[in-house]
Every structure is written in C-alpha cells, then in structure tokens.
Amino acid sequence: MKRFIPLLVGSLLVLSLALNIFLWSRLSSQSNQLKSAQASGNEIDELQRQNQELQMNRTSAADSASANARELARLRNEVGQLRKQAGEAAALRVQAADAAQLRAQLAAATQNLARAESALADAVKLSPEELQQVKEEAQSVQCVNNLKQIGLAARKWANDHQYVFPPDFISMKDELATPKIMFCPADAAAIRVTEWSQLNPSSISYRFLNANGNENDPTKLLAECPIHGHVVLSDDSVHRR
C-alpha cells in the first residue's frame, strides 16, 4: 500500500503536468486566434474607413461636377445673351446707316427741289422762245444720258460675249434698266413703252451703227441720235453735235 501511494502521486503529477501543458497549448492557440481576429477586425475597420472616405470623395466630386455644370450653363447663357445683344447692335448700326443715307437723300432731294423751284421761278420770267430753248436743251441733255447708258450696256454685253457687240438694241435689254432709254425725248413720233415685250424695234429713236462689232477701234461710232446728231463711240464716250 505504501508503495502504491507514491506511484499514485507520481501519476497524478504527470497527469497534472500533461493537463497543464494541454491547457497552455489551448490557451496559446486561442490567444493567437484572438489576435488574428483583432487584426482582421482592425483591417475591416480600416477598409470601412477607406470606403467612407471614398464615398465622401465621390460625393464631393459629384457636387463639384454639378457646380461646374451649373457654371458652364450660366456662362453659355451669358454668351447667348451677348451674341443676341451683338446682333441687335449690328442691326441698330445698319438702321443708323440707313437712316443717315435717308437723311442724305432727303437733303439732296430738298436741294434739288430748291433748284427746281428756283428754275421754275426763272422760267416764269422767260419768253416763249426762251422757254423753248430751255426745253430743247433739257431734251438734248437727256438724249446724251440715254446714249451714255446705251454705250455702257453694249460694252457690258460684249464683255459677256467674247468682246463682240450685240446685233441690235433689244439683245442687250438685260443690261438696260428700261425701254424708255430707246427713245429720244425730242422724238415726237415715238410711241414710248414701259415693257420690253411691248417695244417695236422700228419705233426706236436711235440707230445702232456697230452691230456685231468690237472695241478694236474705240473711235468707231456705236450709236447715234438722228434728231440731235449726238453719237456714242465704241469706248462708250458720248459726243454732242
């Protein structure tokens, strides 16, 4: 019995030591697991913090983009208003220029009216013979103007047709403003018309002398008035007779 007790005590000590070693091992393992869990928790907290910062940055970026879009829209609206104002200013400048031109035309018309009134007052004082002379001079001047327009129209027509003059007056009707130019003011027998379709070539007052000609000889007669004797040369210069 006495021998058995030491063996029992020794067995108990060995068992206690083994149990302590097992418990220490388990405790150490649990401690490591706890540390690992704490590290994972810290990583999760850090990831959550980073995610929150990312969300905040995204919100800030979205707010900034929205603000930029609003500012861009505002600037575009201002540019549109400035363009509209610039267009209105340009229209006003055109209107101002037109108004200035109208004022100039009105001033010229007023001067012409004053001269006409003065001429009329002088005409009242003239004798019938003097009045006839004034009328004939005015008709002669108008005839010269007609021939000048005919010469210019013929040269313009020639420029578009290999520098060859037209065969007749009517061929260059597009270069003349009105068929009234075809009649000398002193031609009492002329039947004046306002449309080219109504014009009878045989009723034209003037004679076309260089039909199908050219400008090689600028002194060659282009057209003449048989009533006054005025002529227009191939270089569109007019000479009174």
Kinemage of the C-alpha trace (Angstrom):
@kinemage 1
@onewidth
@group {chain A} dominant
@subgroup {mainchain}
@vectorlist {calphas} color= white
{ca met a 1} P 0.000 0.000 0.000
{ca lys a 2} L 2.794 2.348 0.889
{ca arg a 3} L 4.397 1.607 -2.490
{ca phe a 4} L 1.182 2.297 -4.325
{ca ile a 5} L 0.756 5.784 -2.890
{ca pro a 6} L 3.983 7.186 -4.404
{ca leu a 7} L 3.007 5.735 -7.747
{ca leu a 8} L -0.407 7.281 -7.465
{ca val a 9} L 1.079 10.620 -6.516
{ca gly a 10} L 3.547 10.408 -9.413
{ca ser a 11} L 0.776 9.548 -11.819
{ca leu a 12} L -1.280 12.453 -10.569
{ca leu a 13} L 1.682 14.794 -11.054
{ca val a 14} L 2.284 13.534 -14.567
{ca leu a 15} L -1.416 13.857 -15.344
{ca ser a 16} L -1.493 17.353 -13.884
{ca leu a 17} L 1.562 18.346 -15.901
{ca ala a 18} L 0.071 16.933 -19.098
{ca leu a 19} L -3.208 18.721 -18.368
{ca asn a 20} L -1.353 21.984 -17.758
{ca ile a 21} L 0.556 21.555 -20.982
{ca phe a 22} L -2.682 20.854 -22.870
{ca leu a 23} L -4.436 23.830 -21.290
{ca trp a 24} L -1.464 26.095 -22.016
{ca ser a 25} L -1.441 24.911 -25.611
{ca arg a 26} L -5.179 25.568 -25.961
{ca leu a 27} L -4.825 28.942 -24.286
{ca ser a 28} L -1.934 29.855 -26.552
{ca ser a 29} L -3.926 28.787 -29.635
{ca gln a 30} L -6.976 30.754 -28.543
{ca ser a 31} L -4.768 33.762 -27.810
{ca asn a 32} L -3.335 33.576 -31.330
{ca gln a 33} L -6.822 33.219 -32.792
{ca leu a 34} L -7.954 36.222 -30.753
{ca lys a 35} L -5.004 38.298 -32.007
{ca ser a 36} L -5.785 37.223 -35.576
{ca ala a 37} L -9.437 38.102 -35.098
{ca gln a 38} L -8.437 41.513 -33.675
{ca ala a 39} L -6.127 42.110 -36.649
{ca ser a 40} L -8.925 41.158 -39.048
{ca gly a 41} L -11.248 43.472 -37.166
{ca asn a 42} L -8.737 46.275 -37.489
{ca glu a 43} L -8.422 45.592 -41.207
{ca ile a 44} L -12.205 45.641 -41.560
{ca asp a 45} L -12.373 48.932 -39.641
{ca glu a 46} L -9.660 50.384 -41.912
{ca leu a 47} L -11.481 49.183 -45.005
{ca gln a 48} L -14.728 50.700 -43.731
{ca arg a 49} L -12.917 53.987 -43.031
{ca gln a 50} L -11.376 53.996 -46.516
{ca asn a 51} L -14.777 53.170 -48.015
{ca gln a 52} L -16.355 56.088 -46.150
{ca glu a 53} L -13.598 58.408 -47.392
{ca leu a 54} L -14.136 57.133 -50.928
{ca gln a 55} L -17.874 57.731 -50.690
{ca met a 56} L -17.231 61.233 -49.339
{ca asn a 57} L -14.770 61.933 -52.150
{ca arg a 58} L -17.255 60.676 -54.719
{ca thr a 59} L -19.963 62.892 -53.240
{ca ser a 60} L -17.599 65.855 -53.237
{ca ala a 61} L -16.589 65.145 -56.844
{ca ala a 62} L -20.229 64.824 -57.868
{ca asp a 63} L -21.056 68.102 -56.135
{ca ser a 64} L -18.077 69.768 -57.835
{ca ala a 65} L -19.100 68.380 -61.242
{ca ser a 66} L -22.655 69.580 -60.675
{ca ala a 67} L -21.360 73.020 -59.704
{ca asn a 68} L -19.150 73.103 -62.799
{ca ala a 69} L -22.086 72.099 -64.979
{ca arg a 70} L -24.227 74.860 -63.494
{ca glu a 71} L -21.417 77.383 -64.023
{ca leu a 72} L -20.951 76.209 -67.612
{ca ala a 73} L -24.681 76.537 -68.252
{ca arg a 74} L -24.607 80.049 -66.770
{ca leu a 75} L -21.647 81.036 -68.974
{ca arg a 76} L -23.334 79.604 -72.062
{ca asn a 77} L -26.462 81.590 -71.243
{ca glu a 78} L -24.390 84.773 -70.860
{ca val a 79} L -22.634 84.088 -74.177
{ca gly a 80} L -26.011 83.590 -75.853
{ca gln a 81} L -27.267 86.884 -74.430
{ca leu a 82} L -24.084 88.674 -75.538
{ca arg a 83} L -24.451 87.261 -79.057
{ca lys a 84} L -28.070 88.403 -79.128
{ca gln a 85} L -27.043 91.869 -77.961
{ca ala a 86} L -24.268 91.957 -80.574
{ca gly a 87} L -26.797 91.046 -83.277
{ca glu a 88} L -29.165 93.746 -82.061
{ca ala a 89} L -26.295 96.252 -82.028
{ca ala a 90} L -25.354 95.305 -85.586
{ca ala a 91} L -28.981 95.713 -86.671
{ca leu a 92} L -29.083 99.113 -84.992
{ca arg a 93} L -25.900 100.134 -86.793
{ca val a 94} L -27.453 99.095 -90.109
{ca gln a 95} L -30.593 101.037 -89.264
{ca ala a 96} L -28.490 104.030 -88.277
{ca ala a 97} L -26.590 103.800 -91.567
{ca asp a 98} L -29.885 103.535 -93.467
{ca ala a 99} L -31.239 106.496 -91.543
{ca ala a 100} L -28.115 108.511 -92.363
{ca gln a 101} L -28.459 107.563 -96.019
{ca leu a 102} L -32.128 108.552 -95.986
{ca arg a 103} L -31.230 111.868 -94.371
{ca ala a 104} L -28.605 112.445 -97.062
{ca gln a 105} L -31.123 111.554 -99.780
{ca leu a 106} L -33.681 113.838 -98.167
{ca ala a 107} L -31.146 116.675 -98.045
{ca ala a 108} L -30.250 116.099 -101.717
{ca ala a 109} L -33.934 115.968 -102.671
{ca thr a 110} L -34.525 119.185 -100.745
{ca gln a 111} L -31.674 120.853 -102.612
{ca asn a 112} L -32.971 119.557 -105.937
{ca leu a 113} L -36.431 120.833 -105.089
{ca ala a 114} L -34.991 124.209 -104.200
{ca arg a 115} L -33.127 124.349 -107.515
{ca ala a 116} L -36.234 123.247 -109.392
{ca glu a 117} L -38.312 125.907 -107.682
{ca ser a 118} L -35.645 128.472 -108.491
{ca ala a 119} L -35.537 127.306 -112.117
{ca leu a 120} L -39.333 127.404 -112.287
{ca ala a 121} L -39.343 130.928 -110.918
{ca asp a 122} L -36.786 131.918 -113.542
{ca ala a 123} L -38.754 130.132 -116.255
{ca val a 124} L -41.845 132.164 -115.491
{ca lys a 125} L -39.868 135.216 -116.448
{ca leu a 126} L -38.737 133.755 -119.792
{ca ser a 127} L -40.304 134.447 -123.153
{ca pro a 128} L -41.889 131.569 -125.135
{ca glu a 129} L -38.787 131.403 -127.322
{ca glu a 130} L -36.520 131.195 -124.289
{ca leu a 131} L -38.733 128.535 -122.718
{ca gln a 132} L -38.492 126.501 -125.918
{ca gln a 133} L -34.715 126.767 -125.838
{ca val a 134} L -34.652 125.603 -122.217
{ca lys a 135} L -36.890 122.656 -123.123
{ca glu a 136} L -34.738 121.717 -126.097
{ca glu a 137} L -31.569 121.886 -124.001
{ca ala a 138} L -33.102 119.640 -121.359
{ca gln a 139} L -34.128 117.156 -124.056
{ca ser a 140} L -30.628 117.246 -125.522
{ca val a 141} L -29.069 116.525 -122.127
{ca gln a 142} L -31.470 113.613 -121.582
{ca cys a 143} L -30.612 112.286 -125.034
{ca val a 144} L -26.899 112.360 -124.142
{ca asn a 145} L -27.683 110.423 -120.963
{ca asn a 146} L -29.604 107.804 -122.960
{ca leu a 147} L -26.695 107.327 -125.372
{ca lys a 148} L -24.254 107.023 -122.453
{ca gln a 149} L -26.355 104.209 -120.931
{ca ile a 150} L -26.578 102.506 -124.336
{ca gly a 151} L -22.785 102.630 -124.705
{ca leu a 152} L -22.210 101.187 -121.240
{ca ala a 153} L -24.779 98.446 -121.816
{ca ala a 154} L -23.193 97.499 -125.170
{ca arg a 155} L -19.735 97.171 -123.621
{ca lys a 156} L -21.113 95.130 -120.717
{ca trp a 157} L -22.887 92.836 -123.200
{ca ala a 158} L -19.665 92.480 -125.188
{ca asn a 159} L -17.701 91.508 -122.059
{ca asp a 160} L -20.023 88.530 -121.666
{ca his a 161} L -19.917 87.610 -125.386
{ca gln a 162} L -16.232 87.376 -126.294
{ca tyr a 163} L -15.922 91.173 -126.653
{ca val a 164} L -18.377 91.359 -129.566
{ca phe a 165} L -21.143 93.983 -129.527
{ca pro a 166} L -24.789 92.851 -129.759
{ca pro a 167} L -26.565 92.722 -133.130
{ca asp a 168} L -29.262 95.183 -132.025
{ca phe a 169} L -30.615 97.201 -129.125
{ca ile a 170} L -33.112 94.633 -127.863
{ca ser a 171} L -30.412 91.962 -127.452
{ca met a 172} L -28.966 93.931 -124.552
{ca lys a 173} L -32.261 94.594 -122.777
{ca asp a 174} L -30.913 92.827 -119.669
{ca glu a 175} L -28.155 95.438 -119.470
{ca leu a 176} L -30.602 98.366 -119.721
{ca ala a 177} L -32.895 99.478 -116.923
{ca thr a 178} L -35.932 100.372 -119.040
{ca pro a 179} L -37.003 100.530 -122.721
{ca lys a 180} L -37.607 104.254 -122.233
{ca ile a 181} L -33.879 104.702 -122.895
{ca met a 182} L -34.543 103.695 -126.513
{ca phe a 183} L -36.427 106.950 -127.172
{ca cys a 184} L -35.011 110.408 -127.570
{ca pro a 185} L -37.036 112.939 -125.542
{ca ala a 186} L -37.308 115.143 -128.654
{ca asp a 187} L -38.793 112.318 -130.766
{ca ala a 188} L -42.406 113.469 -131.028
{ca ala a 189} L -43.412 110.475 -133.153
{ca ala a 190} L -42.103 107.868 -130.723
{ca ile a 191} L -44.577 105.546 -129.016
{ca arg a 192} L -42.953 105.105 -125.652
{ca val a 193} L -43.486 101.835 -123.760
{ca thr a 194} L -42.530 100.628 -120.303
{ca glu a 195} L -42.150 96.905 -121.056
{ca trp a 196} L -39.647 95.304 -123.430
{ca ser a 197} L -42.334 92.947 -124.701
{ca gln a 198} L -44.254 95.987 -125.978
{ca leu a 199} L -41.295 97.527 -127.790
{ca asn a 200} L -41.405 97.703 -131.579
{ca pro a 201} L -37.789 97.813 -132.879
{ca ser a 202} L -38.821 100.078 -135.756
{ca ser a 203} L -40.001 102.723 -133.276
{ca ile a 204} L -36.623 103.110 -131.549
{ca ser a 205} L -35.276 106.643 -131.898
{ca tyr a 206} L -31.592 105.738 -132.076
{ca arg a 207} L -29.517 103.978 -134.729
{ca phe a 208} L -27.155 101.130 -133.880
{ca leu a 209} L -24.033 101.561 -136.051
{ca asn a 210} L -21.597 98.914 -134.807
{ca ala a 211} L -23.742 95.787 -134.661
{ca asn a 212} L -21.656 92.645 -134.043
{ca gly a 213} L -18.593 94.889 -133.932
{ca asn a 214} L -15.865 95.114 -131.295
{ca glu a 215} L -13.762 97.590 -129.359
{ca asn a 216} L -10.681 97.328 -131.576
{ca asp a 217} L -11.409 100.825 -132.893
{ca pro a 218} L -12.686 102.813 -129.887
{ca thr a 219} L -13.440 105.838 -132.095
{ca lys a 220} L -15.884 103.929 -134.286
{ca leu a 221} L -19.487 105.087 -133.936
{ca leu a 222} L -21.615 102.720 -131.881
{ca ala a 223} L -24.966 104.553 -131.956
{ca glu a 224} L -26.345 107.971 -132.839
{ca cys a 225} L -29.403 110.143 -132.375
{ca pro a 226} L -30.705 111.285 -135.802
{ca ile a 227} L -32.602 114.139 -134.146
{ca his a 228} L -29.793 115.846 -132.216
{ca gly a 229} L -26.835 114.323 -134.010
{ca his a 230} L -25.295 113.147 -130.725
{ca val a 231} L -23.154 109.997 -131.022
{ca val a 232} L -21.705 107.406 -128.670
{ca leu a 233} L -18.414 105.774 -129.652
{ca ser a 234} L -17.325 102.171 -129.151
{ca asp a 235} L -15.487 103.177 -125.971
{ca asp a 236} L -18.898 104.411 -124.587
{ca ser a 237} L -17.856 108.077 -124.752
{ca val a 238} L -20.620 110.463 -125.923
{ca his a 239} L -20.093 113.444 -128.215
{ca arg a 240} L -22.652 116.195 -128.694
{ca arg a 241} L -23.259 117.757 -132.080
